[in-house]
Amino acid sequence: MLNEGTFMSGIDLAEYIQERMDTLGLSVTAAAERSGVSRQTWHKLMRADIQEAKLSTLMRVARTLETPAPTLLNLYFHSGRKRVNQGYGISTSSLL
C-alpha cells in the first residue's frame, strides 16, 4: 500500500489507478460517473492501453482518485516514457 511519501518509480500508472480505486472502493462505473470520463477510457488506463490522454482527462482522474495531479502526471509520463518516445503522449489541444 502506498502513502503520500512513497517513491513511486517502480509503480506504473495502471497499477496505481487500480490500487487507488480499490482503496476508495470505486468500481469503474462509479469512477466514470464521478469523473465524467468514460468507462472505456478508465478500462484503457487500467490496462495501460492508452496512446494519448488529454490533460483534462488526467486531471479528472486525479480528482476522482483523490490523488495530487502532479503525482498522477508523473506516473503517466514515467510509465509512458516508451510510449512518449514512440510518438504518444499527452494532448494539450483541449487547453487552447
N, C-alpha and C positions, 0 to 999 in steps of 0.2 A: 504494500500500500504506500502511496506517495503522500508526502506532506509538502507544504509550500516551499520548504528549503531544499528539497531533494534535487540533486543534479540529474537532469533527465536525458543526457546524451544517448543513453542506451535504450531509451523507450521511444518507439515510433508513435506517430500520430494516431494510427488506428488503435493501438493498444491503450493509449491514454484516453481516447474517447470512450472506448468500451469500459475502462476502469471507472471513469467519472460517471458514466451512465449507471453502472452497477451501484456505485456509492450513493448516487442520488435516487436510485430506484426508478430510473426512467426507461421506458420502452422506446423503441424507435418511433412509434406512433405518437407517444407523449412528447418526445423531443421535437418531432416535426411540428406538432400543434403549438408548442410553446415558442418555437423559434421562427416559424413561418418558412422554414427550409424544408423542402420536400423529403418524404421518406426515402425516395430514390437516392437523393444526394447524401442523406445520412448513411444509407447502406454502402454507397460508394466510398465515403470517408472511412467507414469501419472496415472495409476490405482493402483500403489503401489503393483503390481503383479509380482515382480521380486525377485527371490530367491537368486541370486548371480550375482553381477556385476563385470566386470573386472575394475581394476583401470584405465586402458587406456580408457575405455568407459566413466567412470565418469569424467575423465579429459577432454575428447572431449565435453561432455555435458556441463561442466562448461564453457569452452571456447565459445561454441555456445550461451550459455545464458548470456555471458558477466558478469559472476559472479566469485569471487575468488574460486579457487579449494578447499581451506580449508572450506569455507562456505558450499559448496555442500557436501563435505565428512562428515562434522559434521552433516548435516541434514540426510545424508544417514545412518550413524551409530545411530543417535538419534532416527529417526523414524523407523529404522530397528532393534532396540535393541532386540525386541521379536524374530524377525527372526534370528538374530545372535545367540541368546541363544538357538534357535532350530536347530542350525547347519548350518544356512545360513550365508552369509556374503559377503566378498569381495574376489575376486580371484586375487592373485598376480602371478599366473602361467605365465602370459604373460610377466612378468618382468624378468624372468630367461633367 
